[in-house]
Amino acid sequence: MTENSPAHFRRTLHRAWLEIAIFSVLMNVLLLVPSLYMMQIYDRVLPAASIPTLVYLSLIAVAALALMALLDIVRSIYCQRVGLSLERNFGSASFMATLSSARAKHGEIQPLRDLSTVRAFIASRGLTNLVDLPFAPLFIILLYLIHPVLSLVTTAGALVLIIVVVANQFAARRSITQSLGEARVANSLAQAFVGSADTIRGLGMLMNVSYQRALTATLRGVPKSSDF
């Protein structure tokens, strides 16, 4: 099995999905910490008026929330790196496969577009949001069983997070726009090459170098837009 074969591509995606799912499970478990913390405050701290218990519980809660934030940062960076790695490792093979395909005669570069779409989906938190989605209703139901007010507060917090995500998209718009512009340059270059595939197939390596340069310029802007 070669490193740029379809089987290796699928295996890489499956491994990334599994590792992201592990991060998501741990983070969603830690999301219960604030609710459990408040329950312990009312059940243990207030009746006994125990300051040491309050201090210990607070330290545990802060440490758990800090760990959750760290996991979120690591997961985001990991998704970004997986997306970049996929396009770096399989971009050249996808380009050469496009030149060799029957669709090249019609100037089509769909394999390259598909690879860019996969990379963008993984690196833009789309995959993490998809993995987190099943946990949301379970989390709200569990909090409702504990206390209805907690579920309402959680729902309000989710709305705040949505606002933060939208604001993040506006903040990263410039870098994303630049990256998309460079991606269009790379796709236009590939389109021009593929339109003359029969002529340049023998010079595939030379054209591949040009495409790789354009692709590198595209990927260079991705970490900047993902760091917001």
Secondary structure by P-SEA (a helix, b strand, c coil): cccccaaaaaaaaaaaaaaaaaaaaaaaaacaaaaaaaaaaaccccccccaaaaaaaaaaaaaaaaaaaaaaaaaaaaaaaaaaaaaaacaaaaaaaaaaccccccccaaaaaaaaaaaaaaaaaaaaaaaaccaaaaaaaaaaaacaaaaaaaaaaaaaaaaaaaaaaaaaaaaaaaaaaaaaaaaaaaaaaaaaccccccaaaaaaaaaaaaaaaaaccccccccc
